[in-house]
């Protein structure tokens, strides 16, 4: 196998004298097997030079293979400039991940519309085919390929290739699932991080995203990129022979990359390892001769067919089985909003019939009519009725509550997860997308308190909802922001389906959905709720207010109680960066919260006095 780096940068190409040695083009790697199979990994700006070289040298393949990890701009920007795609005598198979609602070809066509580019993708000089992939395995002539989803904001695939008895793993744009690994904290590998280690295990060459260092990671968590320290530790644990640091930050100079490589090699030496580490450099050529027997291939990388996405993902269909009109309508809107196909069933028999059509996801109302034991027992029958009972679709139970004992019983019957009413369309849509793509969304709506009717009655008696701003409360939130150095502070009231701000500093909002509210979690306990880093908390990591505006990373809230003891809201502070509260600061927050609670109840007492005969 002969391999050459044509682009090594991430995010955006970077030209200039500071990037001469390692290069400024974005991701593109080309390789050929001993039998002549031509494979190109990603199509960033480096693909332009690769295409010109193929034409000049006469090494234009009759059929080439382009493996795209994902369709972020830096990985496909070279697509319109890769001349072999539009040259007579050369045809290409283009592979990449399929998301929800848009095909691979549609994603690529977007940058080739007449508005942006003068050449049509359907040029008669090209005979190109498009293959949409999920996790699995397939063959490209003499090359075996295994794919695995990586951890990145866009649906992204890593590729493990067996070529001429060697193993190459290409895993760019991947962030460790446990953020402690990204921070360079030594520890074990578990869950998805362990499966990623198994994916790269034993590679002769691992080309891996290492855009940041551990010291830079706190400011870039959630960006979908790895750190040098994590990648070195991963390669050591996984028995990798050679590690190419890849997807260099666009602002990283050649001298800075030299220093990073030196630090990586020192980390290997400190661990007593034999791993060879280098930074991928544009123009560097590697030749790997056959010296590994295919019989040594680990059993867990045995490729599986087919090589394209199954029908359930190519035409995503979601079965909503509910007789409740409001639930069915809300879930139906969420399904369609994701670009998915809705199939509805109002009773058990209709649900069983629909399960045979290979839906990508089943949303099953626990109270669905027609099943003597309800939706819990019906879930097992739906699995047995599915097109492939050995690999059934995820089944999510929709219910008014989900006690722990019931959850355990449901898990034994094959239930994947729960969706507990009430929920908003936005929450349902996010969760449905996660289930269809078979990943667990790290966003949990708060449980409903056991005394919810009493709590809401107490909140109504306070007569604070939807009232005008009050300086008594605004003074307290200003003090909280100033004394605790927090950009956001608020006095919130948790209503039946919303969080309303009686006073807020640092935000222009007056209310949010209850499902995104940290304060909805805070009212579940009499103790303060402190979330040092929302990205590290499974309840909040995928919450829309964490991954989007206002980008909450830190939260501390003290519950506010009515005179009858019901928790009606929270006095809280928030920041856009992770941080800690020491005991002194936490006590200060509790003192301010007590003052706010006293003012709330003073108003409540006043209203009761006025109402007395």
C-alpha positions as CSV (number, residue, x, y, z in Angstrom):
1,X,0.0,0.0,0.0
2,X,1.2,3.5,-0.9
3,X,-0.3,6.5,0.8
4,X,0.1,10.2,0.4
5,X,-1.2,13.2,2.3
6,X,-2.7,15.9,0.1
7,X,-4.4,17.9,2.8
8,X,-4.0,17.8,6.6
9,X,-5.7,20.9,8.0
10,X,-9.1,21.2,9.6
11,X,-11.9,23.8,9.4
12,X,-10.4,26.1,6.7
13,X,-7.4,26.1,4.4
14,X,-4.5,28.1,5.6
15,X,-1.8,29.4,3.2
16,X,1.4,31.2,4.1
17,X,5.0,30.8,5.2
18,X,3.9,29.6,8.7
19,X,2.4,26.4,7.2
20,X,4.9,25.5,4.5
21,X,6.2,22.2,6.1
22,X,2.9,20.7,7.2
23,X,0.7,22.2,4.6
24,X,-2.4,24.4,4.5
25,X,-5.0,22.4,2.5
26,X,-7.9,20.7,4.2
27,X,-8.4,16.9,4.6
28,X,-7.5,14.6,1.7
29,X,-5.5,11.4,1.7
30,X,-5.0,9.1,-1.3
31,X,-3.8,5.5,-1.3
32,X,-3.4,2.6,-3.8
33,X,-3.2,-1.1,-3.0
34,X,-0.6,-3.4,-4.6
35,X,-3.3,-4.5,-7.0
36,X,-3.9,-0.9,-8.1
37,X,-7.2,-0.1,-6.2
38,X,-7.4,3.7,-5.8
39,X,-9.1,5.1,-2.7
40,X,-9.3,8.7,-1.7
41,X,-10.2,9.6,1.9
42,X,-12.2,12.9,2.1
43,X,-12.3,15.6,-0.5
44,X,-11.1,18.8,1.1
45,X,-9.0,21.4,-0.8
46,X,-6.1,19.0,-1.0
47,X,-8.2,17.1,-3.6
48,X,-7.5,19.8,-6.2
49,X,-3.8,19.0,-6.2
50,X,-4.5,15.3,-6.2
51,X,-6.7,15.5,-9.2
52,X,-4.2,17.6,-11.2
53,X,-1.5,15.1,-10.3
54,X,-3.6,12.2,-11.6
55,X,-4.2,13.9,-14.9
56,X,-0.5,15.0,-15.4
57,X,1.0,11.6,-14.4
58,X,-1.4,9.5,-16.4
59,X,-2.4,7.6,-13.2
60,X,-6.1,8.3,-13.7
61,X,-8.0,5.2,-12.5
62,X,-10.6,3.7,-14.7
63,X,-12.7,3.5,-11.5
64,X,-11.8,5.3,-8.3
65,X,-13.3,5.3,-4.9
66,X,-14.0,8.4,-2.8
67,X,-14.7,7.8,0.9
68,X,-16.2,10.9,2.6
69,X,-16.3,11.0,6.4
70,X,-19.0,13.7,6.5
71,X,-20.2,16.7,4.6
72,X,-18.8,19.6,6.6
73,X,-17.3,22.2,4.3
74,X,-13.6,21.4,5.0
75,X,-14.1,17.8,4.0
76,X,-15.9,18.4,0.7
77,X,-14.7,21.8,-0.5
78,X,-12.4,20.2,-3.0
79,X,-15.2,18.2,-4.6
80,X,-16.0,20.7,-7.4
81,X,-12.2,21.0,-8.1
82,X,-11.4,17.3,-8.2
83,X,-11.0,17.0,-12.0
84,X,-11.2,13.2,-12.3
85,X,-14.9,13.4,-11.3
86,X,-15.6,15.2,-14.5
87,X,-13.1,13.6,-16.9
88,X,-14.0,11.1,-19.6
89,X,-12.5,7.7,-19.0
90,X,-12.7,7.8,-15.2
91,X,-15.7,6.9,-13.1
92,X,-16.0,7.2,-9.3
93,X,-17.9,5.5,-6.5
94,X,-18.6,8.1,-3.8
95,X,-19.3,6.8,-0.3
96,X,-20.4,8.7,2.7
97,X,-22.8,8.7,5.7
98,X,-26.5,9.1,5.3
99,X,-28.2,11.5,7.7
100,X,-31.9,12.0,8.3
101,X,-33.8,13.9,5.6
102,X,-31.0,14.5,3.1
103,X,-29.0,12.2,0.9
104,X,-25.3,12.2,0.3
105,X,-25.7,13.2,-3.3
106,X,-28.0,16.1,-2.3
107,X,-25.4,17.3,0.2
108,X,-22.7,17.4,-2.5
109,X,-25.0,18.9,-5.1
110,X,-25.6,21.9,-2.8
111,X,-22.2,23.4,-3.6
112,X,-22.5,22.6,-7.3
113,X,-25.7,24.6,-8.0
114,X,-25.4,27.2,-10.8
115,X,-25.5,30.0,-8.1
116,X,-22.1,28.8,-6.8
117,X,-20.5,26.8,-9.6
118,X,-20.6,26.6,-13.4
119,X,-20.2,22.8,-13.8
120,X,-23.1,20.4,-13.4
121,X,-22.6,17.3,-11.2
122,X,-24.4,15.4,-13.9
123,X,-21.7,16.2,-16.5
124,X,-21.7,13.5,-19.3
125,X,-18.0,13.1,-18.8
126,X,-18.6,11.4,-15.4
127,X,-20.2,8.0,-14.6
128,X,-20.2,8.4,-10.9
129,X,-22.3,6.4,-8.4
130,X,-23.2,7.3,-4.8
131,X,-23.4,4.9,-1.9
132,X,-24.9,5.9,1.5
133,X,-23.3,4.1,4.5
134,X,-24.1,3.2,8.0
135,X,-22.0,1.1,10.4
136,X,-21.0,-2.2,8.9
137,X,-18.5,-3.5,6.4
138,X,-18.0,-4.0,2.7
139,X,-15.4,-4.7,0.0
140,X,-13.8,-2.4,-2.6
141,X,-12.0,-4.9,-4.9
142,X,-9.1,-6.2,-2.8
143,X,-9.7,-3.8,0.1
144,X,-12.0,-4.6,3.1
145,X,-13.7,-1.6,4.8
146,X,-15.4,-1.4,8.2
147,X,-17.3,1.8,9.1
148,X,-18.2,3.3,12.5
149,X,-19.9,6.4,13.5
150,X,-17.7,9.0,15.2
151,X,-18.6,11.6,17.8
152,X,-19.1,14.9,15.9
153,X,-21.9,17.4,15.5
154,X,-22.6,16.1,12.0
155,X,-23.2,12.4,11.2
156,X,-19.6,11.3,10.6
157,X,-18.0,7.9,9.7
158,X,-14.6,6.6,10.5
159,X,-13.0,4.0,8.1
160,X,-11.0,0.9,9.0
161,X,-9.3,-0.5,5.9
162,X,-7.5,-3.8,5.4
163,X,-5.1,-3.5,2.5
164,X,-2.3,-5.9,1.5
165,X,-2.3,-7.5,5.0
166,X,-2.1,-4.1,6.7
167,X,-4.7,-2.1,8.7
168,X,-5.2,1.6,8.2
169,X,-7.7,3.5,10.3
170,X,-8.9,7.0,9.3
171,X,-10.8,8.7,12.1
172,X,-10.9,12.4,11.7
173,X,-13.4,14.8,13.4
174,X,-14.0,12.7,16.6
175,X,-14.3,13.9,20.2
176,X,-14.1,11.5,23.1
177,X,-17.5,10.8,24.6
178,X,-16.1,11.2,28.2
179,X,-14.8,14.7,28.2
180,X,-12.2,13.8,30.9
181,X,-10.4,11.8,28.2
182,X,-10.2,14.9,26.1
183,X,-8.8,16.9,29.0
184,X,-5.9,14.4,29.2
185,X,-7.0,12.9,32.5
186,X,-5.7,9.4,32.8
187,X,-8.5,6.9,33.3
188,X,-10.2,3.8,31.9
189,X,-12.1,3.6,28.6
190,X,-15.7,2.6,28.9
191,X,-18.9,2.7,26.8
192,X,-18.6,4.4,23.4
193,X,-14.9,5.3,24.1
194,X,-14.1,1.6,24.6
195,X,-15.9,0.8,21.3
196,X,-13.9,3.5,19.5
197,X,-10.7,2.0,21.0
198,X,-11.7,-1.4,19.6
199,X,-12.3,0.1,16.2
200,X,-8.8,1.4,16.0
201,X,-7.2,-1.6,17.8
202,X,-4.0,-3.1,16.2
203,X,-3.8,-0.6,13.3
204,X,-0.5,-0.4,11.5
205,X,-1.3,3.3,10.9
206,X,-3.9,5.4,12.7
207,X,-4.7,8.8,11.1
208,X,-6.7,10.6,13.8
209,X,-8.1,14.0,14.5
210,X,-5.9,15.9,17.0
211,X,-6.9,19.5,16.4
212,X,-6.5,20.7,20.0
213,X,-4.3,20.1,23.0
214,X,-5.6,19.3,26.5
215,X,-5.0,22.9,27.7
216,X,-7.1,24.2,24.8
217,X,-9.9,21.6,25.2
218,X,-12.0,23.4,27.9
219,X,-12.8,26.2,25.4
220,X,-13.6,23.8,22.6
221,X,-15.7,21.1,24.3
222,X,-18.6,20.0,22.1
223,X,-16.8,21.0,18.8
224,X,-16.4,17.4,17.9
225,X,-12.6,17.2,17.9
226,X,-9.9,15.3,19.8
227,X,-6.8,16.4,21.7
228,X,-3.3,15.2,21.2
229,X,-3.1,13.7,24.7
230,X,-6.3,11.7,24.2
231,X,-5.2,10.3,20.8
232,X,-1.8,9.3,22.1
233,X,-3.3,7.5,25.1
234,X,-5.9,5.9,22.8
235,X,-3.2,4.6,20.4
236,X,-1.1,3.2,23.3
237,X,-4.1,1.4,24.8
238,X,-5.3,0.1,21.4
239,X,-1.9,-1.3,20.3
240,X,-1.5,1.0,17.4
241,X,1.9,0.9,15.6
242,X,2.1,4.4,14.0
243,X,0.0,7.5,14.8
244,X,-0.4,10.4,12.4
245,X,-1.8,13.5,14.1
246,X,-4.3,15.0,11.7
247,X,-6.8,17.8,11.1
248,X,-4.4,20.4,12.3
249,X,-6.0,23.6,13.7
250,X,-5.9,26.3,11.0
251,X,-4.0,28.7,13.2
252,X,-1.3,26.2,14.2
253,X,2.1,27.1,12.8
254,X,4.8,24.6,11.7
255,X,6.8,25.4,14.7
256,X,3.9,24.9,17.0
257,X,3.2,21.5,15.4
258,X,6.8,20.5,16.0
259,X,6.4,21.3,19.7
260,X,3.1,19.2,19.8
261,X,4.9,16.3,18.2
262,X,7.7,16.5,20.7
263,X,5.2,16.6,23.6
264,X,3.4,13.6,22.2
265,X,6.6,11.6,21.8
266,X,7.5,12.4,25.4
267,X,4.1,11.2,26.5
268,X,4.8,7.9,24.8
269,X,8.2,7.6,26.4
270,X,6.8,8.4,29.8
271,X,4.3,5.5,29.3
272,X,7.0,3.1,28.3
273,X,5.4,2.7,24.9
274,X,6.8,2.0,21.4
275,X,4.3,4.0,19.4
276,X,5.7,6.0,16.5
277,X,4.1,9.5,16.4
278,X,4.3,12.1,13.7
279,X,2.2,15.0,12.4
280,X,0.7,14.4,9.0
281,X,2.4,16.7,6.5
282,X,1.1,17.6,3.0
283,X,3.1,15.7,0.4
284,X,4.4,13.0,2.8
285,X,4.4,9.6,1.3
286,X,4.2,6.3,3.2
287,X,4.7,2.8,1.9
288,X,3.4,-0.1,3.9
289,X,4.4,-3.6,2.7
290,X,2.5,-6.8,3.4
291,X,3.7,-8.2,6.7
292,X,0.5,-9.1,8.6
293,X,-1.5,-12.2,8.1
294,X,-5.2,-11.7,7.5
295,X,-5.8,-14.5,10.1
296,X,-4.6,-12.1,12.8
297,X,-7.6,-9.8,12.2
298,X,-9.6,-9.4,15.4
299,X,-13.0,-11.1,15.2
300,X,-14.9,-7.9,16.0
301,X,-13.9,-6.2,12.8
302,X,-15.3,-9.0,10.5
303,X,-17.0,-7.0,7.8
304,X,-20.8,-7.3,7.4
305,X,-22.9,-6.9,4.3
306,X,-24.5,-4.9,2.7
307,X,-22.4,-1.9,1.9
308,X,-25.2,0.6,1.8
309,X,-27.8,1.8,4.3
310,X,-30.7,-0.5,5.0
311,X,-34.2,0.4,3.8
312,X,-35.2,1.7,7.2
313,X,-32.7,4.4,6.9
314,X,-32.8,5.1,3.2
315,X,-36.6,5.8,3.5
316,X,-36.9,6.5,7.3
317,X,-40.3,5.6,8.6
318,X,-41.4,6.1,12.1
319,X,-44.4,4.2,13.6
320,X,-46.5,6.2,16.1
321,X,-48.8,3.9,17.9
322,X,-51.2,5.9,20.0
323,X,-55.0,6.3,20.4
324,X,-54.6,9.6,22.1
325,X,-55.3,12.3,19.5
326,X,-53.1,15.0,21.1
327,X,-50.2,12.6,21.6
328,X,-50.5,11.3,18.0
329,X,-50.6,14.8,16.5
330,X,-47.7,16.1,18.5
331,X,-45.5,13.1,17.7
332,X,-46.6,13.1,14.1
333,X,-45.5,16.7,13.7
334,X,-42.1,15.9,15.3
335,X,-41.6,13.0,12.9
336,X,-42.5,15.0,9.8
337,X,-40.4,17.9,11.1
338,X,-37.4,15.6,11.0
339,X,-38.0,14.8,7.4
340,X,-39.1,11.3,8.3
341,X,-42.1,9.3,7.1
342,X,-45.0,9.0,9.5
343,X,-47.0,5.7,9.9
344,X,-49.8,5.9,12.5
345,X,-51.6,3.1,14.3
346,X,-54.5,3.6,16.8
347,X,-54.6,0.0,18.2
348,X,-52.5,-3.0,18.9
349,X,-53.5,-4.9,15.8
350,X,-52.7,-2.0,13.5
351,X,-49.3,-1.5,15.3
352,X,-48.4,-5.2,14.7
353,X,-49.2,-4.9,11.0
354,X,-47.1,-1.7,10.7
355,X,-44.2,-3.3,12.5
356,X,-43.8,-5.7,9.6
357,X,-42.9,-2.7,7.3
358,X,-39.5,-2.2,8.8
359,X,-39.9,1.1,10.6
360,X,-36.7,2.9,11.8
361,X,-38.4,3.6,15.1
362,X,-41.5,2.7,17.0
363,X,-43.1,5.2,19.4
364,X,-45.6,3.1,21.5
365,X,-48.2,4.6,23.8
366,X,-48.3,2.6,27.0
367,X,-52.1,2.8,27.0
368,X,-52.6,1.6,23.5
369,X,-55.9,-0.2,23.2
370,X,-56.2,-3.8,22.0
371,X,-53.5,-5.4,24.1
372,X,-54.7,-7.0,27.3
373,X,-51.5,-6.2,29.2
374,X,-51.0,-2.8,27.6
375,X,-48.0,-1.4,25.7
376,X,-45.4,-3.1,28.0
377,X,-46.3,-6.6,26.8
378,X,-47.0,-5.4,23.3
379,X,-43.4,-4.3,22.9
380,X,-42.2,-7.9,22.8
381,X,-44.8,-8.8,20.2
382,X,-43.7,-5.9,18.1
383,X,-40.1,-7.1,18.2
384,X,-41.2,-10.6,17.1
385,X,-43.4,-9.1,14.3
386,X,-40.6,-6.9,13.0
387,X,-39.0,-7.6,9.6
388,X,-35.8,-8.8,11.4
389,X,-36.5,-9.8,15.0
390,X,-32.7,-10.3,15.6
391,X,-32.2,-6.5,14.8
392,X,-35.5,-4.8,15.7
393,X,-36.0,-1.1,15.6
394,X,-35.7,1.0,18.8
395,X,-39.0,0.9,20.7
396,X,-39.8,3.9,22.9
397,X,-42.7,3.8,25.4
398,X,-44.8,7.0,25.7
399,X,-46.4,7.4,29.1
400,X,-47.5,9.7,31.8
401,X,-44.9,8.3,34.2
402,X,-42.1,5.9,34.2
403,X,-41.4,4.4,37.7
404,X,-38.1,2.6,38.1
405,X,-39.7,-0.8,38.6
406,X,-41.7,-0.4,35.4
407,X,-38.5,0.7,33.6
408,X,-36.8,-2.5,34.6
409,X,-39.6,-4.6,33.4
410,X,-39.7,-2.7,30.1
411,X,-36.0,-3.1,29.5
412,X,-36.5,-6.9,29.9
413,X,-39.2,-6.7,27.2
414,X,-36.8,-5.0,24.8
415,X,-37.9,-1.4,25.3
416,X,-35.1,1.1,24.3
417,X,-36.2,4.2,26.1
418,X,-39.1,6.3,27.4
419,X,-40.9,9.5,26.4
420,X,-42.8,10.9,29.4
421,X,-45.6,13.3,29.0
422,X,-45.9,16.3,28.9
423,X,-43.3,17.1,26.3
424,X,-42.9,19.8,23.7
425,X,-42.6,19.4,20.0
426,X,-39.0,20.6,20.1
427,X,-38.1,18.0,22.7
428,X,-39.9,15.2,20.8
429,X,-38.2,16.1,17.6
430,X,-34.7,16.1,19.1
431,X,-35.2,12.7,20.8
432,X,-36.7,11.1,17.7
433,X,-33.7,12.2,15.6
434,X,-31.4,10.6,18.2
435,X,-33.3,7.3,18.3
436,X,-33.5,7.0,14.5
437,X,-29.7,7.6,14.2
438,X,-29.3,5.0,17.1
439,X,-27.5,7.3,19.5
440,X,-28.4,8.2,22.9
441,X,-29.3,11.9,23.3
442,X,-27.8,13.4,26.5
443,X,-30.8,15.6,27.4
444,X,-33.4,14.6,30.0
445,X,-36.5,16.5,30.8
446,X,-36.9,16.9,34.6
447,X,-39.3,14.5,36.3
448,X,-42.7,15.8,37.4
449,X,-42.8,16.3,41.2
450,X,-45.0,14.0,43.1
451,X,-46.9,16.9,44.6
452,X,-47.4,18.7,41.2
453,X,-51.1,19.7,41.7
454,X,-50.4,21.1,45.1
455,X,-47.2,22.8,43.8
456,X,-49.0,24.5,40.9
457,X,-51.9,25.6,43.2
458,X,-49.3,27.2,45.6
459,X,-47.7,28.9,42.6
460,X,-51.0,30.3,41.4
461,X,-51.8,31.7,44.9
462,X,-48.6,33.7,44.8
463,X,-50.0,35.8,41.9
464,X,-46.5,36.4,40.5
465,X,-46.8,34.8,37.0
466,X,-46.9,37.2,34.1
467,X,-46.6,40.3,36.4
468,X,-44.5,43.4,35.6
469,X,-40.8,43.7,36.6
470,X,-40.3,44.5,40.3
471,X,-37.3,46.3,41.6
472,X,-37.3,44.2,44.8
473,X,-36.4,41.1,42.8
474,X,-34.3,42.9,40.1
475,X,-32.0,44.3,42.9
476,X,-31.3,40.7,44.1
477,X,-30.5,39.3,40.7
478,X,-28.2,42.3,40.0
479,X,-26.4,41.6,43.3
480,X,-26.0,37.9,42.4
481,X,-24.4,38.7,39.0
482,X,-22.1,41.3,40.5
483,X,-21.0,39.4,43.7
484,X,-20.6,36.0,42.1
485,X,-19.2,37.4,38.7
486,X,-21.9,35.6,36.7
487,X,-23.2,36.9,33.3
488,X,-26.7,35.5,33.9
489,X,-28.8,35.4,37.0
490,X,-32.6,34.9,37.4
491,X,-35.5,34.3,39.7
492,X,-37.6,31.7,37.9
493,X,-41.0,30.2,38.4
494,X,-41.7,26.7,37.1
495,X,-45.2,26.6,35.6
496,X,-47.0,23.5,34.2
497,X,-45.3,23.7,30.8
498,X,-42.9,26.7,31.0
499,X,-40.2,28.4,33.0
500,X,-41.1,32.1,33.6
501,X,-38.6,34.7,34.7
502,X,-39.8,37.0,37.4
503,X,-36.4,38.7,37.2
504,X,-33.4,38.1,34.9
505,X,-30.1,39.6,34.2
506,X,-28.0,38.9,31.1
507,X,-30.9,37.4,29.0
508,X,-33.7,39.1,27.0
509,X,-36.0,36.1,27.5
510,X,-39.1,36.2,29.6
511,X,-39.8,32.4,29.5
512,X,-38.6,29.1,28.1
513,X,-40.2,25.6,27.7
514,X,-40.1,23.7,31.0
515,X,-38.2,20.8,29.3
516,X,-35.1,22.9,28.7
517,X,-35.1,24.5,32.2
518,X,-32.4,23.6,34.6
519,X,-34.6,25.0,37.3
520,X,-37.2,22.3,36.6
521,X,-34.5,19.9,37.9
522,X,-33.7,22.2,40.8
523,X,-37.2,22.1,42.3
524,X,-37.0,18.3,42.7
525,X,-34.8,18.7,45.8
526,X,-34.5,21.0,48.8
527,X,-30.8,21.2,48.2
528,X,-29.0,23.5,45.8
529,X,-28.4,22.1,42.3
530,X,-24.9,22.8,41.0
531,X,-23.9,21.8,37.5
532,X,-20.1,22.6,37.1
533,X,-20.1,21.6,33.4
534,X,-23.2,20.9,31.5
535,X,-21.2,19.1,28.8
536,X,-20.2,16.4,31.3
537,X,-23.8,15.9,32.7
538,X,-26.0,13.4,30.8
539,X,-29.1,15.4,31.8
540,X,-27.9,18.5,30.0
541,X,-25.2,17.8,27.5
542,X,-27.5,17.9,24.4
543,X,-30.0,20.4,25.9
544,X,-30.8,23.1,23.3
545,X,-29.7,25.9,25.7
546,X,-26.4,24.2,26.1
547,X,-25.5,23.3,22.5
548,X,-27.2,26.6,21.3
549,X,-28.0,30.1,22.6
550,X,-27.4,31.1,25.4
551,X,-24.8,28.3,25.5
552,X,-25.1,27.5,29.2
553,X,-22.1,25.6,30.7
554,X,-22.5,26.3,34.4
555,X,-25.6,26.4,36.5
556,X,-26.3,26.8,40.3
557,X,-29.8,27.2,41.6
558,X,-31.5,27.2,45.0
559,X,-35.2,26.2,45.1
560,X,-37.7,28.8,46.1
561,X,-40.6,27.6,48.3
562,X,-44.1,28.8,48.9
563,X,-45.5,29.1,52.4
564,X,-46.8,25.5,52.3
565,X,-43.3,24.2,51.5
566,X,-43.9,23.6,47.7
567,X,-40.9,24.3,45.5
568,X,-42.2,26.8,42.9
569,X,-39.0,28.0,41.3
570,X,-35.4,28.8,41.7
571,X,-33.0,31.6,42.3
572,X,-30.1,30.8,40.0
573,X,-26.9,31.9,38.4
574,X,-25.5,30.7,35.0
575,X,-22.3,31.1,33.0
576,X,-21.1,30.3,29.5
577,X,-18.0,28.5,30.8
578,X,-17.5,25.6,33.2
579,X,-16.7,26.7,36.8
580,X,-17.1,25.8,40.5
581,X,-18.7,27.5,43.4
582,X,-16.8,27.4,46.7
583,X,-18.6,27.1,50.0
584,X,-18.5,30.8,50.6
585,X,-20.1,31.6,47.2
586,X,-22.7,28.9,47.6
587,X,-23.7,30.3,50.9
588,X,-24.0,33.8,49.4
589,X,-26.3,32.3,46.7
590,X,-28.4,30.6,49.3
591,X,-28.7,33.9,51.3
592,X,-29.9,35.8,48.2
593,X,-32.3,33.0,47.4
594,X,-33.7,33.3,50.9
595,X,-34.3,37.0,50.5
596,X,-36.1,36.3,47.2
597,X,-38.2,33.6,48.8
598,X,-39.1,36.0,51.7
599,X,-40.2,38.6,49.2
600,X,-42.3,36.1,47.2
601,X,-44.1,34.9,50.3
602,X,-44.6,38.4,51.6
603,X,-46.6,39.1,48.5
604,X,-48.4,35.8,49.0
605,X,-49.3,36.6,52.6
606,X,-50.5,40.1,51.6
607,X,-52.9,38.6,49.0
608,X,-54.3,36.2,51.6
609,X,-54.8,39.0,54.1
610,X,-56.6,41.1,51.5
611,X,-58.8,38.1,50.6
612,X,-59.8,37.4,54.3
613,X,-63.3,38.4,55.5
